[in-house]
Amino acid sequence: MHFRRFHIFLILLLFKLPAEAQRPVDTSEIFTINGIKQYIRIKGKSDTNPLILILHGGPGSSLVNKTDKIFNRLQNHFLVVQWDQRETGETIKLNKTKGPLSLEMFYKDSHDLIDSLLKQYQRPKLYLVGYSWGSVMGFHIAAQYPELLYAYIAVSPMIDCRRSDSISLAMIRATMGSKAVRELWQVKIPFENAEQLYYHRKWLTKIEGKGFLNQSLPRSHVEKWAATWFDVWTKSCAINLFQTLPVINCPVYFFAGGKDYNTNSTITREYYNALSAPKKEFYFLEEAGHALIETNYDWFQLTVIQKILPDQQ
């Protein structure tokens, strides 16, 4: 009788083990990365799922408070890692960067974070998403450390910003009337100051409408942003991936919207066609704008889950 009870207990224990082995993760952590404390948010249904790191845009535009809305589906299949980059969100509350910002800082930050995540979660690789400005770091990682990535996912990526800005400036001048022309006559590409950037983005936001989150763009916001970010962002805009990155040695997936006039989707498609990679795909949504990861999050997530994840398993 005692043996039978033990046998039943053992069977129940064995059936219970897989459920216990897959624990949900919902945590905020502080990592010391490249000399400063930086905020990390990690959430997913199971700690056995692969890591996917989101490199937010802006620069300076945290997505942490949108995690449960725009990445809710991904959380069932991945451990979704959100990172507030230096001078952003919860990280800037912890500490500021001493001295001027540089692209090299962000390149090192992103690599050090990936290295720390892989060690902590005992993973050989992760999935990397670079969204808008985040794609600058994403392409760097894909170029320099392809062995760390199952795949790189470039969303509304910065490919050749100066050409993109020139295209959108000509479009605004041709379609938005005399007031836009008067305000834009002083704008030059590349932008020389925050005022030129403000006028360009003001009218570009009106054209993109809902695809650009349909937000007004206060001049004070742009000026405050530029005080921190203008120099390093301008340097990132000088990069032309057609010239600097013709080959990536890991799978690369592109997401673009037909109404993205900020990082023009025609340029993204041209680069996709020119790029050499072991695996590449181009996912396009005509009605989406630059902010598609925030406005068309169901389409983005389902594409990653149904098409990209099976490719790498």
N, C-alpha and C positions, 0 to 999 in steps of 0.2 A: 504494500500500500504506500509506504513512504517512497519507494523507488518510483512508483507511478506518478506520485505528486512531483517528485524531482524531475521526472522526464517531461511532464507537462510544463513545468516552470522553465526548463531548459529550452523547449520549443518556443514558448512565448518570448523568452529573452532573445533568441536568435532572430525571431521575426521583428523584434523591436530595435535591434541594433542599427539597421540602415537608417531608420528615422532619426535616431540619436546621433548618427555619424554626420547627418546633414543639418547643421545648425544655421539658423538665420544670422545675418550680420547686420547690425545697425549701430554704428559707432562714429564718433568724432575723435580725431587724434591730432596731436601736434608733433610734426616731424621737424627735426633740425636739418635744414637743407641748405647747403652752400653758405653756411655761416649765420643763418637767421631761422627763427621759428616760423613754420608755415602750417596752415590749417588744412586738414584733410577730412573729408566726409566719405564714409564707405557704407554702402547699403546693398543687400541682396538676400534672396530667399534661402540660399545655401552657401556655406563656406567652401563647398567643393566646386562651385562654379568658377569659370575663368574670370580673370580680372579684365575690366574695361576702364581705361583712364580717359576722362574727358578734359581736354585742354580748352578752357573757355575763351571767348573772344574779347573784344574791346579795342585795345587792352584795358583792363580794369573792370570788366563786367562779369562779376560772379554769377554762377547759375545755381548755387547751393540751395537757395530758397525756392527754387523751381523743381528740385530733384524729383519729388513724388508726383509731379504732374507730367513733366516731359520725359522722364526716364522710368516711369512706373512699370512698363512692360519689360524693359531691359533687366530690371531687378529680379525678374523670375528666372533669368537665364545667365546672368552675370553678377559678379560683385562690381557694382558701379562705383567708381572712385571719382569724387569731385575734389578739386584742388583750388583753393583761393590763392592765386599767384601773388608774388610780392607786390606790395602797394595796393592790394585789393581785399575787399570784404573782411573776413575774420583775421586774415593774416596781418593786415596793416594795423589792426587793433592790438596785435601782439608786439609788433616792432616795425619800425621803418627801415628802409634801406639807407645805409650811409653812403653818401656820394652819388654821382649820376648813375642812372640806369643804362644798361647796355644789352644788346642782343646776346652777347656772350654769357651774361648772367642768367638769362632765361633759358638758354641752351643748356647750361650746366645744371640749373635748377631742375629742369625736366628730366635730364638723364639721371641725376642723383635720386630724384623721387622714384623713378621707375626701378632703379637698382634697389632701393630700400623696400619697395612694395614686393618685388619678386623674392627678395630674401625673407621678408616677414611672412609672406603667404606661401613660401616654398613652391614657387612656380618657375618654370623655365622661360615663359614668355607671357605677354599680355596683348590685348587689343588696344589700339590707340586711336582716339578721335581728336582731330584738330579742327576746331570750329572758328572760321574767320581768322582773326589774329592768332588764335591757337594753332592754326595750320603752319605758321612760320616755325614754331618749335617742332610741330609734328613732322614736317618735311625734313628738318634737321635730324631728328631721331631716326627716321626711316632711312635717310642717306648714310648716317654714320654708324648706326647700331641696328641694322635690319634683323640681326640674329635675336634681338630681344622682343620682336613683334610677330604675333600670329598674322596680323594684318594692320595696315594703316588706313584709316577712314578719314578722308578729307572732305569737310562740309563747308560749302561757300568759301572755298580756299583762296588765299592770296597767292596768285600765280605771277602776274605782271601788273601790279597796281597802277603804275603810271599810265600804261596804255588803257587800262580800265577806266581810270579817272578822266582821261582825255576823251574817251568815247562818251561817257555820261555827261561831261561838261558840254560837249557839242549837242547832245540830245536835249539837255535842259534849255540851252539857248535857242534851239529850234522849235521847242514845243510849249514853253511856259510863259511867253508873252513879254511885254516891254519892261515890267517891274523886275522880272528875273534877269533880263539882259542888263539892266542898269546896275543891279547888285553884283552881277557876275563879271562885269567888264574887267575888274581888277584881278580876277582869279587866274593864277598861273599853275601849270602842272610841271614839276612838282610844286606842291603848296609851299609858300614861303613863310607863312605865319598862321596863327589860329584864326584870324579874321577870314582869310581866304578859304580855309577849311570849313568854317561855319557857314558861309554863303553857299558853298558847294553842297554841303550835307543838308542844309535847310531845304533847298529846292529838290535835291535828290529824294529826300524823305517824302515830299509831296507827290513825286512821281511814283515811288514804290508803294505808297499807301499802306494797305493792310499787310502786304508782303514784308514791310519793314516795321511791323508792329503798330503802324498808324500812330506814331508818337510825334508830338511837337518837339522842336529842338531848341530850347532856350539858349540864347547866346552866352549867358553866364555859365551854363553847364559846359559848353564847348571850351570856354576860356579856362575854367577850373580844370577840366580834363587835360587841356594842352599844357598847363603848367607842370604837370607830372610826366605826361606821356608823349608830347609832340615830337621830341627829338628821337627817342628810340623807335617810335612808330614810323617816323619819316625814313629812318634807316631801313626798316623792314620793307617799306614800300619801294625802296630802290632795288630790291632783289628781283631778278627776272629768271624764273625757274627754267625757261626755255634754254637759257644760256648756262646756268649753273648746275642744273640737275636733270640731265637727259635720261638717267638710268636710276632705278630704285630696285634693290635686290630683296624685296619682300612683296607680298600681295598688297595692292593698293586699290581702294574703292573710292569713287568720287560721287558726291551728292551736290546737285546744282538745281537752281530754280530759274525758270524762264523769265521771271520778273526781278531777278537779281541784277541791279545796275551798279551795285557797290563793288562787288567782285564779279565782273561780267561773266555770265555763264557761257558765252560763246568762247571766251578765252580759256575757261576751264575745259571745255570740250576739245579745243585745239591742243591744249597741253596733254590731255588724256590720250588723244590720237598719236601724239609725238612721243610719249613716254614709253620707255622700255622697262618692263617689269615681268616677273615670273607669272603673275596673275593680275588682271586689272578688269574693272567693270565701271560703267558710268550709269548712274541712276539720276533721272531727270524728271522734274515735276513742273509742268508748264506754268501753273498758277502760283507757284511758290516764289517768294522773294529771298532776300539775303538771310533773313532770320528763320529759315525753314526748320531748323532744329527746334525752334520754340513755337512756331506757328503751325507746322505740319508734323508734329512729333509722333503721331500714330503711324504715319507713312514711313517716317525715318526708322522708328523702332522695329516695325514689322519687317522692313527690308533687311535690317541687320540680323534679326532673329531667323527669318525664313530663308534668306539667300546667302548672307555672308558667313554666319556661324556654321551652317552645314558644310560650306566650302573648306573649312579648316579643321573638320573633325574626321 
